[in-house]
């Protein structure tokens, strides 16, 4: 049986359903870049792009000027319609938006993002999250690129929106080291008996 089990990941995300505000805090925004169109508070339609996104919120870049507490509607490639309220200005033409969706829609978005992280979808221009290649015993094998050079080839044991666990026969990177899986950054969080775990984190480059 494949180690990449999307249904299991989705079930884990749904299992601990809690209050919406607290639930939003459960998820770390991931650096997934998607193009889209935004309807501002005055109804104008403007291009936008995600810088990172989670099932609870998103950080977008757009040429529009919007203000905290403005309600906006965003249509994102591969995801569809999402609405929310501007929480803060994150940078020049960058805005953090908190979604106002139902728990069911949040779970569906979590599943979509999980699939993207797993490599089944999502691309940014010529960059693409590569689908993990099959291992000879049917398990999913993937390359982990170490910051500063080096690649570890391992087997994906488990994954979610916040990280993944890798089994490998190679020497793992040091704790806290930055690594990159496809186009997602993360840090080595802990060692396991036969590998290591990665926590996904956004990184300023």
C-alpha positions in Angstrom: 0.0 0.0 0.0 1.3 3.5 -0.9 2.6 5.6 1.9 1.0 8.6 0.4 -2.6 8.3 1.6 -4.5 11.4 0.9 -7.7 10.2 2.5 -5.8 9.5 5.8 -4.4 13.0 5.7 -7.7 14.6 5.1 -9.3 12.5 7.9 -6.6 13.7 10.3 -7.3 17.3 9.4 -11.0 16.8 10.0 -10.7 14.8 13.2 -9.9 17.7 15.6 -12.6 20.2 14.5 -12.6 23.1 16.9 -13.7 26.7 17.0 -13.1 28.6 13.8 -10.6 31.2 15.2 -8.6 28.5 17.0 -8.9 26.2 13.9 -7.3 28.9 11.7 -4.3 29.0 14.1 -3.8 25.2 13.7 -2.6 25.7 10.1 0.7 27.1 9.0 0.6 29.0 5.7 2.5 27.3 3.0 4.4 29.0 0.1 2.0 27.8 -2.7 1.8 30.4 -5.5 -1.5 30.6 -7.4 -2.8 33.2 -9.7 -6.3 34.6 -9.3 -8.7 37.5 -9.6 -10.0 39.6 -6.7 -13.2 41.5 -6.3 -12.5 44.4 -4.1 -15.0 46.1 -1.7 -16.2 48.4 -4.6 -16.7 45.6 -7.0 -13.6 46.2 -9.1 -11.9 43.0 -10.5 -8.1 43.0 -10.1 -5.4 40.4 -10.7 -3.8 38.9 -7.6 -1.4 36.2 -6.6 -1.0 34.1 -3.4 2.3 34.3 -1.6 1.3 31.7 0.9 -2.0 30.1 2.0 -3.6 27.8 4.6 -7.1 26.5 5.1 -7.8 29.5 7.4 -6.1 32.5 5.6 -4.0 33.7 2.7 -1.4 36.3 2.0 -1.9 37.9 -1.5 -0.1 40.4 -3.7 -2.2 42.7 -5.8 -2.1 46.1 -7.4 -5.3 47.1 -5.7 -5.4 49.2 -2.5 -7.5 47.6 0.1 -7.8 48.3 3.8 -8.1 46.3 7.0 -11.7 45.1 7.6 -12.5 45.3 3.9 -14.4 42.2 2.7 -13.1 40.7 -0.6 -13.9 37.8 -2.9 -11.0 35.9 -4.6 -11.1 33.4 -7.4 -7.9 31.3 -7.3 -6.7 28.9 -10.0 -7.3 25.2 -9.0 -9.2 26.3 -5.9 -12.1 28.5 -7.0 -14.0 31.1 -5.0 -12.9 32.1 -1.5 -14.2 35.1 0.5 -12.8 36.8 3.5 -11.8 39.9 5.4 -8.6 41.8 5.2 -6.8 41.4 8.5 -3.8 43.5 7.9 -1.3 45.0 5.4 1.7 42.6 5.3 3.9 44.6 3.0 3.8 46.7 -0.1 0.7 45.6 -1.9 0.6 42.5 0.3 -2.5 41.7 2.4 -3.4 39.0 4.9 -7.0 37.8 4.5 -8.9 35.6 6.9 -11.4 33.4 5.3 -15.1 33.4 6.3 -15.9 29.9 5.1 -17.8 27.1 6.8 -16.0 24.3 8.5 -16.9 22.0 5.6 -15.4 24.3 3.0 -12.3 24.7 5.2 -11.9 20.9 5.3 -12.3 20.7 1.5 -9.6 23.5 1.1 -7.4 21.6 3.5 -7.7 18.5 1.3 -6.9 20.5 -1.9 -3.8 22.0 -0.3 -2.8 18.6 1.0 -3.0 17.2 -2.6 -0.9 20.1 -3.8 1.8 19.5 -1.2 1.7 15.8 -2.1 2.6 16.8 -5.6 -0.6 15.9 -7.4 -1.4 19.5 -8.5 -0.3 23.2 -8.4 2.3 25.0 -10.5 3.7 28.4 -10.7 4.9 29.3 -14.2 7.5 26.7 -15.1 7.9 25.5 -11.5 5.9 22.4 -10.7 5.5 20.3 -7.6 6.7 17.0 -8.9 4.6 13.9 -8.1 6.7 11.6 -6.0 8.1 8.7 -8.1 7.0 5.1 -7.2 9.6 3.1 -5.3 10.2 -0.5 -6.3 8.2 -1.8 -3.4 5.2 0.5 -4.2 6.1 3.2 -1.6 6.5 6.8 -2.6 10.1 8.1 -3.0 11.0 11.7 -3.1 14.1 14.0 -3.1 14.8 16.3 -0.1 17.2 19.1 -1.1 19.4 20.3 1.8 20.1 24.0 2.1 23.7 24.6 1.1 23.9 21.5 -1.1 23.1 17.8 -1.0 20.1 15.6 -1.7 18.6 12.9 0.5 16.4 10.3 -1.3 13.8 8.9 1.0 10.4 7.3 1.3 7.4 9.4 2.4 6.0 7.8 5.4 3.4 10.4 6.4 2.5 13.9 5.4 0.0 16.7 6.2 -0.3 20.4 5.7 2.2 21.1 8.4 5.0 18.6 7.5 6.1 15.2 6.5 8.0 12.2 7.8 10.8 10.7 5.7 12.3 7.2 6.0 15.9 7.0 4.6 19.1 5.0 4.8 21.1 8.2 4.4 22.5 10.3 7.2 19.8 13.0 8.0 20.5 16.7 8.0 21.1 18.4 11.4 18.1 19.5 13.5 16.8 22.9 12.4 18.4 22.7 8.9 16.5 24.2 6.1 15.4 21.7 3.4 13.2 21.9 0.3 10.8 19.3 -1.0 9.6 20.2 -4.5 8.9 23.9 -4.0 8.0 23.8 -0.3 10.5 24.9 2.3 10.8 23.4 5.8 13.1 22.6 8.7 14.3 19.3 10.2 12.1 19.1 13.3 13.1 15.8 14.8 14.8 12.4 14.1 12.9 9.2 13.9 14.1 5.6 14.3 14.7 5.3 10.5 14.7 8.9 9.2 13.5 12.4 10.1 10.5 14.7 10.2 10.1 18.0 8.4 8.0 21.0 9.6 7.0 23.2 6.6 7.8 26.8 7.1 7.6 29.9 4.8 11.1 31.3 4.1 12.1 34.8 3.0 14.7 34.4 0.2 
